[in-house]
Amino acid sequence: MNPPAPTSPRKPTAKRAHSSSPSASASQTSPTSRALAAASLSPAKRFKSSASTPTPAPAATDDDASEIYDRQIRLWGAAAQHRLRSARVAVAGDLARGLAVETVKALALAGVGTLVLVDDGRVVEEGDFGTNFFAAAQGGGKTAVEVMKEGVGVLNPMVKVEVVRGDVEKGENGWVKLADVVLACDVSIRALLALSKTTRAHTAKLLAGNVFGNNGLVVADLLRHTFVTESTDAPAVKDGDPVVTRVRRTVEYPSLDHAMFAHSLKHAVPNDRARARAATVGYLGLVGALVPFWREHGRLPTGEDKETLFAFWEKAVEKAGVPKFDEIDAAALSTLLRAPHAESNAAAAITGGVLAQETVKAVQGKHRALANTFVFLADTSSGDVLDLGTREVEAVKIAADGE
């Protein structure tokens, strides 16, 4: 079955003028993804209809938190939920597209404390309704941030929403200092690399997601991510209790620039078979060909660029040190990466879900987070996790029950 045709193309959009002052206002299902799924409700159930303006639910108080977040607390504990409710997560980029909407929806339902929405003046248009269910319910004419803020209020009144002025595409990144975690949604590669330098300077963790037609890409720079692993072994004595060992681990992340452009599979994975498994079509197509093309030309490829795009593919295959793919030629690669300016609902939902899931992990410190790249290809219905340069720098045994 062919994947759905992408919708919501990237195109020049109208922006609203602002006042001078900011206004406040993968392969296995993890516990985090299960909790997000448990918390999620169909947007259709949250809104009266796509033609009417949603009515926000009554304001909730802190006394309601235990009941509202009961399912999350049962899964990952009250302490982890408290860390999530204390977190400040900034969302920047194209907030009218489905990727940002899906990400924010999942985070609001999970119970993030504060969402800082970066307003670049983008006005929602009718063409955005296909993947932006907030806009489909509220109509056009508003800025993307206004639409998103109202939608979050309907989904979860306990989430605080702040709006700040900024345009990541123009390098207006002063708002980064307000956040613990920064989410970059559909930001151009050049602007993303500049943002990455700013987040590192302010010790903010960064997760970047892009949807290219039917395909999706997530890259994480979590600086140093500390989490706890738990293993259970057989009892030391007959009829004894199992031995539960807990280890606190710290993983160091490379910058986005290093992960996407400097990392070499040839040197990182010496074994030929292991390297061939790591060099997937998704990795070579998106990280190896499309993203470098975008960086060099300052735009995404079109159908007229298939030969140039294929040249980037061949360089990526050679750099990775893997045999050539006989079934991939310029035409096949162009088909695989078709309509990169557009966005399908499926790719937005999957990529946005991964962005939200990894944000929760980064904040809570309970689970191993994405290390450090996720690639989704609709044509193969596959999602690959690729480690492009992370390394474990510490592992300390903190408890062993039953010994």
C-alpha positions as CSV (number, residue, x, y, z in Angstrom):
1,M,0.0,0.0,0.0
2,N,1.4,3.4,-0.9
3,P,1.7,5.9,1.9
4,P,-0.8,8.8,2.0
5,A,0.0,11.9,-0.1
6,P,1.6,14.6,1.9
7,T,-0.3,17.7,2.7
8,S,0.4,21.2,4.2
9,P,3.3,22.3,2.0
10,R,5.9,24.6,3.4
11,K,5.4,28.0,1.7
12,P,5.8,31.7,2.4
13,T,3.2,32.5,5.0
14,A,1.7,35.7,6.4
15,K,3.0,37.0,9.6
16,R,1.4,39.4,12.1
17,A,3.2,42.4,13.4
18,H,4.1,42.3,17.1
19,S,4.4,44.9,19.9
20,S,7.9,45.7,21.1
21,S,7.5,43.8,24.4
22,P,6.9,40.1,24.8
23,S,3.6,38.9,26.2
24,A,3.3,36.4,29.0
25,S,0.6,34.4,29.2
26,A,11.1,3.7,18.2
27,S,11.6,0.1,17.9
28,Q,10.2,-0.8,21.4
29,T,7.4,0.8,23.4
30,S,8.9,2.5,26.4
31,P,7.0,3.4,29.7
32,T,7.1,7.0,28.6
33,S,5.4,6.3,25.3
34,R,2.8,4.1,27.0
35,A,2.0,6.9,29.4
36,L,1.6,9.5,26.6
37,A,-0.7,7.1,24.8
38,A,-2.7,6.6,28.0
39,A,-3.0,10.3,28.6
40,S,-4.0,11.1,25.0
41,L,-7.5,11.7,24.0
42,S,-8.8,12.1,20.4
43,P,-8.8,15.8,19.6
44,A,-12.3,15.3,18.1
45,K,-13.5,14.5,21.7
46,R,-11.9,17.6,23.0
47,F,-13.6,20.0,20.6
48,K,-17.2,20.4,19.8
49,S,-16.6,20.3,16.0
50,S,-14.1,21.5,13.5
51,A,-16.3,24.4,12.6
52,S,-16.8,25.8,16.1
53,T,-14.5,27.5,18.6
54,P,-13.6,25.2,21.5
55,T,-14.8,26.2,25.0
56,P,-12.0,25.9,27.6
57,A,-12.6,23.6,30.5
58,P,-12.9,25.1,34.0
59,A,-9.6,26.0,35.6
60,A,-8.0,23.2,37.6
61,T,-6.2,23.6,40.9
62,D,-3.1,21.8,42.3
63,D,-5.4,19.8,44.4
64,D,-6.7,18.1,41.3
65,A,-3.3,17.0,40.1
66,S,-3.3,13.6,41.7
67,E,-6.6,12.7,40.1
68,I,-5.9,14.3,36.7
69,Y,-2.4,12.6,36.4
70,D,-3.4,9.4,38.1
71,R,-2.4,7.2,35.1
72,Q,1.0,8.8,34.7
73,I,1.8,8.6,38.4
74,R,0.9,5.0,38.5
75,L,3.3,4.3,35.7
76,W,6.4,6.4,36.5
77,G,5.7,7.7,40.1
78,A,4.8,10.9,41.8
79,A,8.4,12.2,41.9
80,A,8.8,11.9,38.1
81,Q,5.5,13.6,37.5
82,H,6.5,16.4,39.8
83,R,9.7,16.9,37.7
84,L,7.6,17.0,34.6
85,R,5.2,19.6,36.2
86,S,8.2,21.7,37.2
87,A,9.7,21.7,33.7
88,R,9.8,24.6,31.3
89,V,9.7,23.5,27.7
90,A,10.1,26.0,24.8
91,V,8.6,25.3,21.4
92,A,9.9,27.2,18.4
93,G,9.7,26.9,14.6
94,D,6.7,26.6,12.4
95,L,3.9,26.3,15.1
96,A,1.2,26.1,12.5
97,R,2.3,22.8,11.1
98,G,1.2,19.4,12.3
99,L,4.5,18.4,13.9
100,A,4.4,21.2,16.5
101,V,0.7,20.6,17.1
102,E,1.2,16.9,17.7
103,T,4.2,17.5,20.0
104,V,2.4,20.1,22.1
105,K,-0.7,18.0,22.3
106,A,1.2,15.0,23.8
107,L,3.2,17.2,26.2
108,A,0.0,19.0,27.5
109,L,-1.8,15.7,28.1
110,A,1.3,14.2,29.8
111,G,1.3,17.2,32.2
112,V,4.3,19.4,31.4
113,G,4.4,22.3,33.8
114,T,5.1,25.3,31.4
115,L,5.1,25.6,27.7
116,V,6.9,28.6,26.3
117,L,5.6,29.3,22.8
118,V,7.9,31.3,20.6
119,D,5.8,33.6,18.5
120,D,7.3,34.7,15.1
121,G,4.0,36.1,13.9
122,R,3.0,33.2,11.7
123,V,-0.7,33.4,10.8
124,V,-2.7,30.2,10.4
125,E,-4.2,29.7,7.0
126,E,-6.8,27.4,5.6
127,G,-4.0,25.2,4.0
128,D,-2.8,24.4,7.6
129,F,-6.1,22.8,8.6
130,G,-5.2,19.4,7.1
131,T,-2.6,18.7,9.9
132,N,-3.4,21.3,12.5
133,F,-6.5,20.1,14.3
134,F,-6.3,23.1,16.7
135,A,-6.7,25.5,13.7
136,A,-9.4,23.3,12.1
137,A,-11.5,23.7,15.2
138,Q,-10.9,27.4,15.7
139,G,-10.6,28.7,12.1
140,G,-8.1,30.9,10.4
141,G,-7.1,34.5,11.0
142,K,-5.2,34.0,14.2
143,T,-1.5,33.6,14.8
144,A,-0.3,30.0,15.2
145,V,0.6,30.7,18.8
146,E,-2.8,32.1,19.6
147,V,-4.4,28.9,18.2
148,M,-2.0,26.7,20.0
149,K,-2.4,28.4,23.4
150,E,-6.2,28.1,23.2
151,G,-5.9,24.5,22.2
152,V,-3.7,23.7,25.1
153,G,-6.1,25.3,27.5
154,V,-8.8,23.0,26.3
155,L,-6.7,19.9,26.5
156,N,-5.2,20.6,30.0
157,P,-5.9,23.8,31.9
158,M,-3.2,22.9,34.4
159,V,-0.5,23.6,31.8
160,K,0.8,27.1,32.0
161,V,1.4,28.7,28.6
162,E,3.8,31.7,28.1
163,V,4.2,33.5,24.8
164,V,7.5,35.2,24.0
165,R,8.6,37.1,20.9
166,G,11.2,35.5,18.7
167,D,12.0,34.2,15.2
168,V,14.5,31.3,15.1
169,E,14.9,31.6,11.4
170,K,16.2,35.2,12.0
171,G,18.5,34.1,14.9
172,E,16.2,35.8,17.5
173,N,17.0,33.2,20.2
174,G,17.2,35.2,23.4
175,W,14.2,33.3,24.8
176,V,16.4,30.1,25.1
177,K,17.4,31.2,28.6
178,L,13.8,30.7,29.8
179,A,13.7,27.0,29.0
180,D,15.0,23.7,30.4
181,V,14.3,21.9,27.1
182,V,14.0,23.5,23.7
183,L,12.0,21.9,20.9
184,A,12.7,23.0,17.4
185,C,9.9,22.0,15.0
186,D,10.4,22.3,11.3
187,V,13.3,24.7,11.6
188,S,15.6,25.1,8.6
189,I,19.0,23.4,9.0
190,R,21.1,26.6,9.0
191,A,18.9,28.2,11.7
192,L,18.9,25.0,13.7
193,L,22.7,24.9,13.8
194,A,22.7,28.5,15.1
195,L,20.1,27.6,17.7
196,S,22.1,24.6,18.8
197,K,25.0,26.9,19.7
198,T,22.7,29.1,21.8
199,T,21.1,26.2,23.7
200,R,24.6,24.8,24.5
201,A,25.7,28.3,25.7
202,H,22.7,28.4,28.1
203,T,22.9,24.6,29.0
204,A,19.4,24.0,27.7
205,K,18.7,20.6,26.2
206,L,17.6,20.5,22.5
207,L,15.4,18.2,20.5
208,A,14.9,19.0,16.8
209,G,12.2,17.5,14.6
210,N,11.4,17.9,11.0
211,V,8.8,16.3,8.7
212,F,9.8,15.9,5.0
213,G,6.6,14.8,3.2
214,N,6.0,11.3,4.4
215,N,9.2,11.0,6.4
216,G,10.4,12.3,9.7
217,L,13.7,13.1,11.5
218,V,14.5,13.7,15.2
219,V,17.9,14.6,16.5
220,A,18.7,15.1,20.2
221,D,21.4,17.1,21.9
222,L,20.7,16.5,25.6
223,L,24.2,17.6,26.7
224,R,24.5,15.1,29.6
225,H,21.6,12.9,30.3
226,T,21.5,11.1,33.6
227,F,19.1,8.2,34.2
228,V,18.7,5.0,36.2
229,T,18.7,1.5,34.9
230,E,17.4,-1.5,36.8
231,S,18.2,-5.2,36.3
232,T,16.9,-8.3,38.1
233,D,19.0,-11.4,38.7
234,A,18.3,-14.7,40.3
235,P,18.5,-14.9,44.2
236,A,21.9,-15.7,45.6
237,V,20.4,-18.3,47.9
238,K,17.6,-20.8,47.5
239,D,14.2,-19.3,48.1
240,G,15.8,-15.9,48.5
241,D,14.5,-12.7,47.0
242,P,15.6,-11.7,43.4
243,V,18.6,-9.3,43.3
244,V,17.5,-5.9,41.9
245,T,20.5,-3.8,40.9
246,R,20.1,-0.1,40.1
247,V,22.8,1.8,38.2
248,R,22.9,5.6,37.6
249,R,24.3,6.3,34.2
250,T,25.3,9.4,32.4
251,V,25.4,9.7,28.6
252,E,27.2,12.6,26.9
253,Y,25.7,14.0,23.6
254,P,27.6,15.6,20.7
255,S,26.3,18.8,19.2
256,L,23.9,18.6,16.4
257,D,26.5,19.9,14.0
258,H,28.9,17.0,14.9
259,A,26.2,14.4,14.9
260,M,24.8,15.2,11.5
261,F,27.9,16.3,9.6
262,A,31.1,15.2,11.4
263,H,30.2,11.8,12.7
264,S,31.5,8.9,10.6
265,L,30.1,5.4,10.7
266,K,33.2,4.1,9.1
267,H,35.3,5.0,12.2
268,A,32.5,4.6,14.8
269,V,31.5,1.1,13.8
270,P,34.6,-0.9,12.7
271,N,32.6,-4.1,12.1
272,D,31.5,-4.3,8.5
273,R,28.2,-6.2,9.2
274,A,27.3,-3.9,12.1
275,R,28.0,-0.9,10.0
276,A,25.9,-2.2,7.1
277,R,23.0,-2.6,9.5
278,A,23.4,0.9,10.9
279,A,23.7,2.5,7.4
280,T,19.9,2.3,6.7
281,V,18.2,3.8,3.7
282,G,16.6,6.3,6.0
283,Y,19.9,7.4,7.6
284,L,21.7,7.8,4.3
285,G,18.7,9.3,2.5
286,L,17.8,11.9,5.2
287,V,20.9,12.6,7.3
288,G,23.3,11.7,4.5
289,A,21.7,13.3,1.4
290,L,18.8,15.6,2.1
291,V,20.1,17.5,5.1
292,P,23.5,18.2,3.6
293,F,21.8,19.4,0.4
294,W,19.6,21.7,2.5
295,R,22.6,23.1,4.3
296,E,24.6,23.7,1.2
297,H,21.8,25.1,-1.0
298,G,19.8,26.9,1.7
299,R,16.6,25.1,0.5
300,L,15.0,21.7,0.3
301,P,15.4,19.8,-3.0
302,T,12.7,19.7,-5.7
303,G,12.1,17.2,-8.5
304,E,14.7,19.0,-10.6
305,D,17.4,18.3,-8.1
306,K,17.3,14.5,-8.2
307,E,20.7,14.1,-9.8
308,T,22.3,16.6,-7.4
309,L,20.6,14.9,-4.4
310,F,21.8,11.5,-5.7
311,A,25.4,12.8,-5.7
312,F,25.0,13.6,-2.0
313,W,23.7,10.1,-1.5
314,E,26.8,8.6,-3.1
315,K,29.0,10.7,-1.0
316,A,27.1,9.5,2.1
317,V,27.5,5.9,1.1
318,E,31.2,6.3,0.6
319,K,31.6,8.2,3.8
320,A,29.8,5.4,5.7
321,G,32.0,2.7,4.2
322,V,29.2,0.5,3.1
323,P,28.5,-1.2,-0.2
324,K,26.4,0.7,-2.7
325,F,22.7,0.0,-2.8
326,D,22.0,-1.4,-6.3
327,E,18.2,-0.8,-6.0
328,I,18.7,3.0,-5.3
329,D,19.3,5.3,-8.2
330,A,18.6,9.0,-8.7
331,A,14.9,8.3,-9.6
332,A,14.4,5.9,-6.6
333,L,15.9,8.3,-4.2
334,S,13.8,11.2,-5.5
335,T,10.7,9.1,-5.0
336,L,11.8,8.1,-1.5
337,L,12.3,11.7,-0.5
338,R,9.4,13.2,-2.6
339,A,7.6,16.4,-1.6
340,P,9.9,17.3,1.3
341,H,8.2,20.7,1.7
342,A,4.9,19.0,2.5
343,E,3.7,17.1,5.6
344,S,1.6,14.0,6.0
345,N,-0.6,13.5,9.1
346,A,1.1,10.1,9.8
347,A,4.6,11.5,9.7
348,A,3.6,14.5,11.8
349,A,2.0,12.2,14.4
350,I,4.8,9.8,14.6
351,T,7.6,12.3,14.7
352,G,5.7,14.6,17.1
353,G,5.1,11.6,19.4
354,V,8.8,10.8,19.5
355,L,9.7,14.5,20.2
356,A,7.2,14.5,23.2
357,Q,8.3,11.1,24.5
358,E,12.0,12.1,24.5
359,T,11.2,15.4,26.1
360,V,9.6,13.6,29.0
361,K,12.6,11.3,29.3
362,A,15.0,14.3,29.3
363,V,13.1,16.0,32.1
364,Q,12.4,13.0,34.3
365,G,15.7,11.3,34.2
366,K,14.1,7.9,34.7
367,H,14.8,6.2,31.4
368,R,17.5,6.1,28.7
369,A,16.7,8.8,26.1
370,L,17.0,8.8,22.4
371,A,20.7,8.4,21.5
372,N,20.5,10.4,19.4
373,T,18.8,10.2,16.0
374,F,15.4,8.8,14.9
375,V,14.5,8.4,11.3
376,F,11.0,7.5,10.0
377,L,10.3,6.4,6.4
378,A,6.7,5.9,5.4
379,D,7.7,3.9,2.2
380,T,9.2,1.2,4.4
381,S,7.0,1.8,7.4
382,S,10.1,1.7,9.6
383,G,11.6,3.8,12.3
384,D,15.3,3.6,12.9
385,V,17.3,4.8,16.0
386,L,20.9,5.7,15.2
387,D,23.6,6.6,17.6
388,L,25.6,9.3,16.0
389,G,28.3,10.0,18.6
390,T,26.9,9.6,22.1
391,R,29.1,8.0,24.8
392,E,28.5,6.8,28.3
393,V,30.8,8.7,30.7
394,E,29.6,7.4,34.0
395,A,27.9,4.3,35.5
396,V,27.6,4.1,39.3
397,K,25.8,1.3,41.2
398,I,23.4,3.0,43.6
399,A,21.4,0.1,45.1
400,A,21.2,-3.7,45.0
401,D,18.1,-5.2,46.8
402,G,18.1,-8.8,47.8
403,E,21.8,-9.4,48.2
